[in-house]
Amino acid sequence: MGSLFERAPLPHKIRPSSFAQVIGQEKAKLQLQKYKEPVSILLYGPPGTGKSTIARILGGSWKLPFVEYNAVTTGVADIKKLLERSEKEGSILLFLDEIHRFSSSQQDSLLKGVETGGIVLIGATTENPSFRITRPLLSRCQVLKLEPLGENDLLEILSRGIESLDPKPNITKEASSLLVRYSGGDARKLLSNLEGLVLSRDSGTQIEASDIETFLESRVIEYDQSGESHYDVISAFIKSVRGSDPDAALFYLAMMLEGGEDPLFIARRLIILASEDIGNASVHGLPLAVAGLHALETIGMPEGRIILGQVTTFLASCPKSNASYLGIGSALSFVKERGPSLKIPNRLRNAPTTTHKKEGASQGYKYPHDFGGFTPFSYFPDDLSDNPPQFYRPTKNGMEGKIREHLASIWKKISGKNYE
Ligand SMILES: Nc1ncnc2c1ncn2[C@@H]1O[C@H](COP(=O)(O)OP(=O)(O)OP(=O)(O)O)[C@@H](O)[C@H]1O
């Protein structure tokens, strides 16, 4: 058991690292321990009952590199990249949380890897796989159902949590039962509530049933981490940052933190936003968001809230541009349509040998620094030179405005570019 990070949230800190430490789930454990060789599995069960925990344990016992994605923030391109990596490095265990959020075509992108064994998939879902997982994927996976954790299981997990806290809190039996009842069978919620409760009180005082009620009542916002409200709040959060409203963004950030959302999940979403919605309008956005994730991993909670608060307010206050996001999107569509038939022009090829030179490689290339840093030149394949496509259309926002002015000034005599 344990986490790399001393200050990691309690559920992470005491996550079981072997089947012997997993409480309950006897039927599933019995079945899982039979899988000596890697197999792809769909774990179906209520939130906080051990799905990601089990995936990690399997990864360890099969000695496979472990990659964790959430289907909400993952696309076909990520799966393709993983497949390419597995072709070079061998099998990879992909733990795909919320797999039911993948569309049919996204699920199809997993088939090749699962079929060849390059990707050993462990998909986690709270929804019945027969309805939400495509037939071809379903037929390639073992389906295992995790049961809701019973009262005794939850009490055992709670006492593990209590034992691991320093100083060890003093909680009455009634208070423990109440915490279990309010967890709704979700061990993560149970442990997060315990941690929140202990942090909100002076150490050494006895925690009674009435304290639990007061504490939980103060959490006015009903926030269901794996249900619809999780997606509604993260969506409202992202939209507020994108919409440059730091106050609304902080409001939704606070809602997520109060509700026990995984802070690392929030930090990862901010990294994507920094590139997708701010991009070159403020080039400080992406490095700050990445630094935020690293800082959070090092510092943990509750201080991690300060880091998330800073990253959120900065990104919300930055000028916005989705020009590079749109640019790579249209370049990818273009290459998909035209790419294979287009040749790299000789003037851009390297000429390391005399044969290359004889073929004309590098002939006509103009080294921009010989011309003061820039000289007009045709970089596209010859078939496109007459009418070169323009993918990047910088906005006038923030620093991108300067980029746009610069590009306009150097490319002004060249047809096909439009920076007006
Ligand atoms: N069966 C269990 N035995 C012991 N601890 C558990 C068990 N299930 C969950 N936990 C505790 O709860 C935490 C969260 O569990 P885990 O991430 O495995 O749940 P999950 O089923 O993947 O949830 P979700 O669907 O919400 O992602 C774990 O880190 C661990 O501390």
The ligand as a Gaussian input file, in Angstrom:
#p B3LYP/6-31G(d) Opt

LIG

0 1
 N      -12.120000      -3.020000      -2.388000
 C      -11.332000      -2.102000      -1.816000
 N      -10.495000      -2.402000      -0.809000
 C       -9.724000      -1.474000      -0.204000
 N       -9.705000      -0.171000      -0.585000
 C      -10.514000       0.199000      -1.583000
 C      -11.346000      -0.732000      -2.264000
 N      -12.034000      -0.085000      -3.224000
 C      -11.643000       1.176000      -3.169000
 N      -10.741000       1.362000      -2.183000
 C      -10.135000       2.653000      -1.788000
 O      -10.783000       3.688000      -2.516000
 C       -9.871000       4.346000      -3.412000
 C      -10.544000       4.540000      -4.751000
 O      -10.773000       3.287000      -5.347000
 P      -10.570000       2.995000      -6.901000
 O       -9.896000       4.172000      -7.543000
 O       -9.967000       1.671000      -7.079000
 O      -12.071000       2.965000      -7.299000
 P      -12.746000       2.830000      -8.717000
 O      -13.684000       1.694000      -8.629000
 O      -11.731000       2.819000      -9.789000
 O      -13.579000       4.176000      -8.705000
 P      -14.069000       5.150000      -9.872000
 O      -15.070000       4.402000     -10.698000
 O      -14.705000       6.249000      -9.054000
 O      -12.835000       5.596000     -10.597000
 C       -8.655000       3.457000      -3.478000
 O       -7.481000       4.247000      -3.643000
 C       -8.663000       2.754000      -2.139000
 O       -8.045000       3.563000      -1.163000

